[in-house]
Amino acid sequence: METTTTSSAAPRAASSGAGAARAAKSRGTAKAVVAGPRWLPWAKGAVFVAALYPLARLIFFGVTGQIGANPIEFITRSTGLWTLVFLCITLAVTPLRKLTGWNALIRFRRMLGLYAFFYATLHFTTYIWFDKWFDVVAMFKDVGKRPFITIGFTAFVLLIPLAATSTRAMVRRLGRRWQTLHRLVYAIGALAILHFWWMRAGKHDLAQPKLYAAIMIVLLGWRVGAWLLARYEARAGAHTT
């Protein structure tokens, strides 16, 4: 009797052990998928440090006296330009991921988007603090004379909810509404180009605005094309079924 019990328990124990092993393997696989490739943390760290280059450059120029005769203008224009650069890079992540099949690129999008917001905050803070010293009357007068400031301010305000809802917790909480909200980035991109173009138009210096406008048109045009293609395929699939 004792022998029978032991022998019957052995297969159950083996089965249980095999099941536990499969479950552990499954959990390990799922964890690996969530964590991503092993090189990903190092790559993200490198991108994080590299994205601080514009700020380090400003600090270095300021300390060494290379910031120019008008430091406020230099800082304002530099932070504004880098905001646009990071905005373009952020918008380029999805097309590059689709074209190359390198899905790990999506892991960099949130960081790059937050850096765009970071430099936009420095850009806006430089204007209201160091340029206008929080003088609301002077800022309103400036808006009347230079409406491109209103366009830039609108783009910055639209960036705030995107930065505030960039965490995974907010993605889960908002569900489908998160994707709808973050489509504001298209409007932000268009407003940023208009702000940059209008600012440089006064000095007839449109070389850079034209370049970034072309980049933004390609990035936003790709999204419109992808959306139209998805709708066409969905209708074609509906007709065939």
Steps between C-alpha positions, in 0.01 A plus 500: 500500500777733587677411176188576291455838661860591439496390138178687424629809671814498288325567166291771666812661643676476164196645324478775758870573462472510122202735527689725737796499264278594205336775704838633609624493142185680385545765767863536403409542135234759583746682723760499223244644256411777745862571586614498136846413370787496746671790326190721530576653844851592384366652179237699688766622741717611209208683335409663834853636541530604135172692522654718772759628252307820410471594867866416567597709197307801632660467842847463349453805277371698796790406727765565232346827380413372152126561522513820294410865549134416564494191724123502553433492126762227455345280771146563376579409142717202594240343729226569246694334219581194712135472597417472132783249443376270775143538382603386151703209639206392716264508203754303294504204741179335377573528125852365555365212708247413230751525216785313671302256713721598794232501769743593777499856365162557661670477841677830430195702398383604846847616604548701182155656536577602857825658385302702245283622788809565714661729243165664426474579872849651500407699187180635656660564840785696343249727330269572794775514763825634358355689206182647655561448872139384544370836376153399379430841341823483302418146386153605377655788308750257350219268391329793327815587309621143443208253469740209442549503878132409541547208260802378695322536832203301366733219391662496845165485680396204282823322593420510872222236504712274278791517743269455800342184353820338374531252787391137468246551779331777301506289184313225685260744666406685181480194276400593145464864601878514549563443129238759408657755736850439372393572143535861612867458414406548133349841574797583722739417217312725257484786753870466581590533132270801461654662810853443368413614147323816614785591734767467231288662226550841660872473433457328161691197628289202393766237426451305823120546517471359147715200594300416812171569323598244234591246770172560682297471179662163427439372855140615519435400138618148576245476781219625278601250234515214750155595633349513150661166410363338817150626419525375142615155614221486759238582236651252256492232770137582580400463134671161463333348809 
